[in-house]
């Protein structure tokens, strides 16, 4: 439901998107379909669900292949049985995007409110 609502409110100049929620692959695809006109450069996804993981990874892969994205971070619950799926995804898309650790891509603010990047 959150992703469906988010689809309608994304600005065209959005370059950074950090999703930390239970991901439904159908909703994620809908969101990505609405990102065609958005110049997204960093996509961070922390999936709180292991349901439909293969479908979710395919949705992400298809989006990455058709987008001029610079960085991707994708993580899921720390479950070893999903590690192979993630490694396969990363091998398939590494020529399209740089894959980084979540905490390396997050935007942080310093003590006076200036944006700091870790990369």
Backbone as a printed PyTorch tensor [residue, N CA C, xyz], in Angstrom:
tensor([[[  0.8260,  -1.1860,   0.0000],
         [  0.0000,   0.0000,   0.0000],
         [  0.8740,   1.2540,   0.0000]],

        [[  1.9600,   1.2180,   0.7480],
         [  2.8590,   2.3770,   0.8070],
         [  3.4560,   2.6530,  -0.5650]],

        [[  3.9020,   1.6100,  -1.2550],
         [  4.4970,   1.8000,  -2.5730],
         [  3.4770,   2.3300,  -3.5760]],

        [[  2.2390,   1.8870,  -3.4750],
         [  1.2010,   2.3870,  -4.3710],
         [  0.9910,   3.8810,  -4.1670]],

        [[  0.9700,   4.3180,  -2.9210],
         [  0.8040,   5.7430,  -2.6390],
         [  2.0350,   6.5450,  -3.0580]],

        [[  3.1770,   5.9670,  -2.8880],
         [  4.4200,   6.6370,  -3.2450],
         [  4.5090,   6.8990,  -4.7450]],

        [[  3.9520,   6.0110,  -5.5400],
         [  3.9910,   6.1410,  -7.0050],
         [  3.4710,   7.4960,  -7.4690]],

        [[  2.4350,   7.9780,  -6.8180],
         [  1.7900,   9.2140,  -7.2590],
         [  2.4920,  10.4750,  -6.7910]],

        [[  3.4650,  10.3420,  -5.9140],
         [  4.0450,  11.5560,  -5.3380],
         [  5.5480,  11.7220,  -5.5960]],

        [[  6.1150,  10.9160,  -6.4830],
         [  7.5470,  11.0320,  -6.7520],
         [  7.8330,  12.1920,  -7.6980]],

        [[  8.7390,  13.0870,  -7.3170],
         [  9.0750,  14.2110,  -8.1990],
         [  9.9940,  13.7510,  -9.3350]],

        [[  9.9270,  14.3860, -10.4870],
         [ 10.7450,  13.9700, -11.6360],
         [ 12.2440,  14.1540, -11.4210]],

        [[ 12.6380,  15.0080, -10.4940],
         [ 14.0690,  15.2370, -10.2400],
         [ 14.6100,  14.3950,  -9.0800]],

        [[ 13.8700,  13.3820,  -8.6680],
         [ 14.3040,  12.4930,  -7.5890],
         [ 15.5220,  11.6910,  -8.0360]],

        [[ 16.6060,  11.7530,  -7.2650],
         [ 17.7980,  10.9970,  -7.6500],
         [ 18.1810,   9.9570,  -6.5960]],

        [[ 17.5050,   9.9510,  -5.4490],
         [ 17.8400,   9.0550,  -4.3430],
         [ 16.5510,   8.5070,  -3.7610]],

        [[ 16.4490,   7.1790,  -3.6730],
         [ 15.2640,   6.5620,  -3.0870],
         [ 15.7070,   5.4550,  -2.1470]],

        [[ 15.2850,   5.5460,  -0.9060],
         [ 15.6380,   4.5870,   0.1350],
         [ 14.3500,   3.9560,   0.6450]],

        [[ 14.1430,   2.6770,   0.3280],
         [ 12.9490,   1.9430,   0.7490],
         [ 13.3360,   0.9480,   1.8270]],

        [[ 12.6700,   1.0060,   2.9510],
         [ 12.9340,   0.1050,   4.0640],
         [ 11.5850,  -0.4050,   4.5520]],

        [[ 11.1080,  -1.4930,   3.9300],
         [  9.7680,  -1.9820,   4.2250],
         [  9.5770,  -3.4010,   3.7120]],

        [[  8.4110,  -3.9600,   3.9660],
         [  8.0480,  -5.2580,   3.4120],
         [  7.6940,  -5.0240,   1.9470]],

        [[  8.4480,  -5.6570,   1.0570],
         [  8.2820,  -5.4090,  -0.3720],
         [  7.3740,  -6.4560,  -0.9950]],

        [[  6.3370,  -5.9730,  -1.6280],
         [  5.4760,  -6.8110,  -2.4520],
         [  5.9630,  -6.5990,  -3.8870]],

        [[  6.3520,  -7.6520,  -4.6030],
         [  6.9250,  -7.4660,  -5.9370],
         [  5.9780,  -6.7840,  -6.9290]],

        [[  4.6820,  -7.0170,  -6.8000],
         [  3.7250,  -6.3600,  -7.7000],
         [  3.7120,  -4.8510,  -7.4710]],

        [[  3.7300,  -4.4530,  -6.2140],
         [  3.7600,  -3.0240,  -5.8900],
         [  5.0910,  -2.3910,  -6.2930]],

        [[  6.1640,  -3.1480,  -6.1300],
         [  7.4780,  -2.6340,  -6.5250],
         [  7.5320,  -2.4240,  -8.0360]],

        [[  6.9730,  -3.3440,  -8.7870],
         [  6.9300,  -3.1910, -10.2380],
         [  6.1160,  -1.9650, -10.6280]],

        [[  5.0040,  -1.7490,  -9.9730],
         [  4.1860,  -0.5730, -10.2310],
         [  4.9810,   0.7090,  -9.9500]],

        [[  5.6850,   0.7190,  -8.8460],
         [  6.5230,   1.8710,  -8.5130],
         [  7.5840,   2.0870,  -9.5870]],

        [[  8.2610,   1.0390,  -9.9880],
         [  9.3060,   1.1540, -11.0070],
         [  8.7360,   1.6030, -12.3460]],

        [[  7.5550,   1.1320, -12.6850],
         [  6.9250,   1.5610, -13.9300],
         [  6.6630,   3.0640, -13.9300]],

        [[  6.3950,   3.6070, -12.7550],
         [  6.1580,   5.0440, -12.6270],
         [  7.4420,   5.8500, -12.4850]],

        [[  8.5670,   5.1820, -12.4540],
         [  9.8590,   5.8650, -12.3380],
         [ 10.5230,   6.0920, -13.7000]],

        [[  9.8070,   5.8300, -14.7800],
         [ 10.3890,   5.9810, -16.1150],
         [ 10.9010,   7.3900, -16.3720]],

        [[ 10.1870,   8.3930, -15.9070],
         [ 10.5560,   9.7850, -16.1650],
         [ 11.4230,  10.3800, -15.0630]],

        [[ 11.8170,   9.5580, -14.1080],
         [ 12.5920,  10.0390, -12.9600],
         [ 14.0670,   9.7160, -13.1740]],

        [[ 14.9220,  10.6710, -12.8870],
         [ 16.3630,  10.5090, -13.0770],
         [ 17.0030,   9.9240, -11.8160]],

        [[ 16.5590,   8.7660, -11.4330],
         [ 17.0180,   8.0960, -10.2230],
         [ 18.4570,   7.6180, -10.3930]],

        [[ 19.3230,   7.9470,  -9.4290],
         [ 20.7280,   7.5570,  -9.4930],
         [ 21.1150,   6.5630,  -8.4030]],

        [[ 20.4350,   6.6150,  -7.2550],
         [ 20.7090,   5.7140,  -6.1350],
         [ 19.4170,   5.0570,  -5.6860]],

        [[ 19.4490,   3.7390,  -5.6200],
         [ 18.2890,   2.9910,  -5.1560],
         [ 18.7300,   2.0860,  -4.0210]],

        [[ 18.1550,   2.2960,  -2.8610],
         [ 18.4500,   1.4890,  -1.6840],
         [ 17.1680,   0.7770,  -1.2740]],

        [[ 17.2370,  -0.5400,  -1.1680],
         [ 16.0650,  -1.3240,  -0.7730],
         [ 16.4570,  -2.2540,   0.3580]],

        [[ 15.7500,  -2.1220,   1.4510],
         [ 15.8870,  -3.0540,   2.5720],
         [ 14.5540,  -3.7660,   2.6970]],

        [[ 14.5040,  -4.9730,   2.1850],
         [ 13.2770,  -5.7540,   2.1400],
         [ 13.0900,  -6.4800,   3.4750]],

        [[ 11.9650,  -6.2780,   4.0850],
         [ 11.6670,  -6.9040,   5.3750],
         [ 10.9050,  -8.2150,   5.2240]],

        [[ 10.7930,  -8.6980,   3.9770],
         [ 10.0610,  -9.9300,   3.7270],
         [ 10.8720, -10.8450,   2.8270]],

        [[ 10.7740, -12.1400,   3.0850],
         [ 11.4410, -13.1110,   2.2200],
         [ 10.4390, -13.8140,   1.3110]],

        [[  9.1820, -13.3910,   1.3190],
         [  8.1650, -13.9770,   0.4510],
         [  8.3550, -13.4800,  -0.9720]],

        [[  8.1700, -14.3790,  -1.9260],
         [  8.2730, -14.0340,  -3.3490],
         [  9.6200, -13.4130,  -3.6970]],

        [[ 10.6550, -13.8770,  -3.0760],
         [ 11.9710, -13.2780,  -3.2710],
         [ 12.4280, -13.3560,  -4.7240]],

        [[ 12.2390, -14.4940,  -5.3670],
         [ 12.6750, -14.6230,  -6.7590],
         [ 11.9730, -13.6150,  -7.6570]],

        [[ 10.6870, -13.4360,  -7.4420],
         [  9.9200, -12.4760,  -8.2410],
         [ 10.4210, -11.0560,  -7.9620]],

        [[ 10.6390, -10.7430,  -6.7040],
         [ 11.1340,  -9.4190,  -6.3330],
         [ 12.4880,  -9.1470,  -6.9710]],

        [[ 13.3810, -10.1070,  -6.9300],
         [ 14.7090,  -9.9220,  -7.5180],
         [ 14.6260,  -9.7420,  -9.0300]],

        [[ 13.7210, -10.4450,  -9.6720],
         [ 13.5380, -10.2660, -11.1140],
         [ 12.9810,  -8.8860, -11.4580]],

        [[ 12.0830,  -8.3790, -10.6420],
         [ 11.5440,  -7.0320, -10.8400],
         [ 12.6790,  -6.0080, -10.7320]],

        [[ 13.5230,  -6.1720,  -9.7290],
         [ 14.6600,  -5.2610,  -9.5530],
         [ 15.6140,  -5.3720, -10.7360]],

        [[ 15.9140,  -6.5790, -11.1450],
         [ 16.8290,  -6.8010, -12.2670],
         [ 16.3020,  -6.1350, -13.5370]],

        [[ 15.0320,  -6.3200, -13.8430],
         [ 14.4450,  -5.7170, -15.0330],
         [ 14.4910,  -4.1930, -14.9730]],

        [[ 14.2460,  -3.6480, -13.8140],
         [ 14.2960,  -2.1940, -13.6490],
         [ 15.7160,  -1.6680, -13.8650]],

        [[ 16.6940,  -2.3290, -13.2570],
         [ 18.0840,  -1.8990, -13.3460],
         [ 18.5670,  -1.9180, -14.7920]],

        [[ 18.2010,  -2.9350, -15.5300],
         [ 18.6680,  -3.0650, -16.9190],
         [ 18.1380,  -1.9560, -17.8190]],

        [[ 17.0290,  -1.3570, -17.4420],
         [ 16.4190,  -0.3210, -18.2760],
         [ 16.5750,   1.0840, -17.7060]],

        [[ 17.3730,   1.2250, -16.6760],
         [ 17.5160,   2.5210, -16.0060],
         [ 18.9850,   2.9020, -15.9580]],

        [[ 19.2690,   4.1650, -16.0000],
         [ 20.6350,   4.6520, -15.9000],
         [ 20.9840,   4.9260, -14.4300]],

        [[ 20.9110,   3.8950, -13.6420],
         [ 21.1500,   3.9790, -12.2000],
         [ 22.6390,   3.8720, -11.9130]],

        [[ 23.1320,   4.6520, -10.9780],
         [ 24.5540,   4.5900, -10.6170],
         [ 24.8340,   3.5550,  -9.5310]],

        [[ 23.9830,   3.5320,  -8.5010],
         [ 24.2350,   2.6770,  -7.3490],
         [ 22.9750,   1.9360,  -6.9170]],

        [[ 23.1940,   0.7110,  -6.4430],
         [ 22.1180,  -0.1040,  -5.8920],
         [ 22.5980,  -0.7450,  -4.6010]],

        [[ 21.7130,  -0.7460,  -3.6310],
         [ 21.9230,  -1.5320,  -2.4290],
         [ 20.6290,  -2.2950,  -2.1820]],

        [[ 20.7430,  -3.6040,  -2.0600],
         [ 19.5780,  -4.4270,  -1.7640],
         [ 19.9440,  -5.3660,  -0.6400]],

        [[ 19.1140,  -5.3960,   0.3690],
         [ 19.3500,  -6.3350,   1.4570],
         [ 18.0170,  -6.9240,   1.8920]],

        [[ 18.1280,  -8.0800,   2.4740],
         [ 16.9660,  -8.8040,   2.9620],
         [ 17.3530,  -9.3780,   4.3210]],

        [[ 16.3720,  -9.8580,   5.0170],
         [ 16.6820, -10.4530,   6.3200],
         [ 17.9070, -11.3550,   6.2170]],

        [[ 18.6700, -11.4050,   7.2510],
         [ 19.9130, -12.1690,   7.2500],
         [ 19.6100, -13.6650,   7.3010]],

        [[ 19.3090, -14.2160,   6.1530],
         [ 18.9640, -15.6250,   6.0450],
         [ 19.8490, -16.2310,   4.9650]],

        [[ 20.6460, -17.1930,   5.3260],
         [ 21.6510, -17.7330,   4.4030],
         [ 21.0490, -18.3950,   3.1710]],

        [[ 19.8340, -18.9080,   3.2420],
         [ 19.2650, -19.5780,   2.0810],
         [ 18.9630, -18.5960,   0.9440]],

        [[ 18.9000, -17.3050,   1.2390],
         [ 18.6530, -16.3050,   0.2050],
         [ 19.9410, -15.7070,  -0.3470]],

        [[ 21.0470, -16.0250,   0.2520],
         [ 22.3240, -15.4770,  -0.1870],
         [ 22.6310, -15.8310,  -1.6390]],

        [[ 22.3770, -17.0650,  -2.0530],
         [ 22.6400, -17.4730,  -3.4360],
         [ 21.7920, -16.6790,  -4.4280]],

        [[ 20.5420, -16.4160,  -4.0770],
         [ 19.6810, -15.6300,  -4.9500],
         [ 20.2400, -14.2240,  -5.1370]],

        [[ 20.6960, -13.6220,  -4.0640],
         [ 21.2630, -12.2800,  -4.1450],
         [ 22.5520, -12.2700,  -4.9490]],

        [[ 23.3880, -13.2620,  -4.7410],
         [ 24.6360, -13.3350,  -5.4900],
         [ 24.3630, -13.4960,  -6.9790]],

        [[ 23.3630, -14.2740,  -7.3230],
         [ 22.9980, -14.4410,  -8.7230],
         [ 22.5130, -13.1180,  -9.3190]],

        [[ 21.6650, -12.4060,  -8.5850],
         [ 21.1900, -11.1010,  -9.0370],
         [ 22.3600, -10.1600,  -9.2600]],

        [[ 23.2670, -10.1000,  -8.3130],
         [ 24.3940,  -9.1770,  -8.4060],
         [ 25.2770,  -9.4990,  -9.6070]],

        [[ 25.4750, -10.7680,  -9.8860],
         [ 26.2760, -11.1500, -11.0510],
         [ 25.6110, -10.6950, -12.3390]],

        [[ 24.2980, -10.8030, -12.3880],
         [ 23.5670, -10.4350, -13.5950],
         [ 23.5380,  -8.9340, -13.8520]],

        [[ 23.5510,  -8.1250, -12.8030],
         [ 23.3740,  -6.6850, -13.0030],
         [ 24.6380,  -5.8670, -12.7630]],

        [[ 25.7190,  -6.5070, -12.3830],
         [ 26.9120,  -5.7330, -12.0310],
         [ 27.4750,  -4.9240, -13.2010]],

        [[ 27.1660,  -5.2900, -14.4260],
         [ 27.6280,  -4.4930, -15.5590],
         [ 26.7450,  -3.2610, -15.7830]],

        [[ 25.5870,  -3.2020, -15.1350],
         [ 24.6620,  -2.0850, -15.2970],
         [ 24.7390,  -1.0660, -14.1650]],

        [[ 25.1590,  -1.5050, -12.9920],
         [ 25.0920,  -0.6430, -11.8190],
         [ 26.1650,  -1.0510, -10.8060]],

        [[ 26.6180,  -0.0880, -10.0180],
         [ 27.5510,  -0.3930,  -8.9270],
         [ 26.7390,  -0.8190,  -7.7120]],

        [[ 27.1110,  -1.9390,  -7.1480],
         [ 26.4030,  -2.4680,  -5.9870],
         [ 27.2220,  -2.1440,  -4.7430]],

        [[ 26.5700,  -1.5000,  -3.8000],
         [ 27.2440,  -1.0520,  -2.5900],
         [ 26.4940,  -1.5220,  -1.3510]],

        [[ 27.1880,  -1.4720,  -0.2380],
         [ 26.5840,  -1.7370,   1.0530],
         [ 25.5890,  -0.6220,   1.3740]],

        [[ 24.5090,  -0.9710,   2.0220],
         [ 23.4690,   0.0010,   2.3630],
         [ 24.0360,   1.2200,   3.0830]],

        [[ 24.8500,   0.9860,   4.0710],
         [ 25.3530,   2.0970,   4.8830],
         [ 26.3670,   2.9610,   4.1280]],

        [[ 26.9060,   2.4470,   3.0420],
         [ 27.8040,   3.2460,   2.2120],
         [ 27.0370,   4.2120,   1.3150]],

        [[ 25.7640,   3.9470,   1.0870],
         [ 24.9730,   4.7820,   0.1900],
         [ 23.9870,   5.7070,   0.8860]],

        [[ 23.7650,   5.4910,   2.1610],
         [ 22.7850,   6.3370,   2.8450],
         [ 23.2780,   7.7670,   2.9350]],

        [[ 22.3410,   8.6680,   2.8630],
         [ 22.6590,  10.0840,   3.0190],
         [ 22.6000,  10.4110,   4.5040]],

        [[ 23.6180,  11.0790,   4.9540],
         [ 23.6890,  11.4750,   6.3580],
         [ 23.8670,  12.9890,   6.4380]],

        [[ 23.5190,  13.5360,   7.5730],
         [ 23.7100,  14.9610,   7.8070],
         [ 24.7840,  15.1480,   8.8600]],

        [[ 25.6150,  16.1680,   8.6630],
         [ 26.5980,  16.4670,   9.6930],
         [ 25.9370,  17.3090,  10.7870]],

        [[ 26.7180,  17.7860,  11.7320],
         [ 26.1740,  18.5000,  12.8880],
         [ 25.4670,  19.8050,  12.5340]],

        [[ 25.7980,  20.3860,  11.3890],
         [ 25.1500,  21.6490,  11.0180],
         [ 24.1380,  21.4800,   9.8790]],

        [[ 23.8330,  20.2400,   9.5220],
         [ 22.7880,  19.9660,   8.5410],
         [ 23.2410,  19.8350,   7.1040]],

        [[ 24.5580,  19.7780,   6.8780],
         [ 25.0510,  19.5740,   5.5180],
         [ 25.0020,  18.0810,   5.1720]],

        [[ 24.7230,  17.7870,   3.9330],
         [ 24.6480,  16.4020,   3.4720],
         [ 26.0540,  15.8250,   3.3400]],

        [[ 26.2020,  14.5930,   3.8450],
         [ 27.4810,  13.8780,   3.7310],
         [ 27.2260,  12.5580,   3.0430]],

        [[ 28.0890,  12.2450,   2.0780],
         [ 28.0400,  10.9590,   1.4060],
         [ 29.2430,  10.1490,   1.8310]],

        [[ 29.0660,   8.8310,   1.9230],
         [ 30.1750,   7.9570,   2.3450],
         [ 31.0170,   7.4500,   1.1960]],

        [[ 30.6080,   7.6390,  -0.0300],
         [ 31.3540,   7.0730,  -1.1450],
         [ 32.3880,   8.0230,  -1.6790]]])
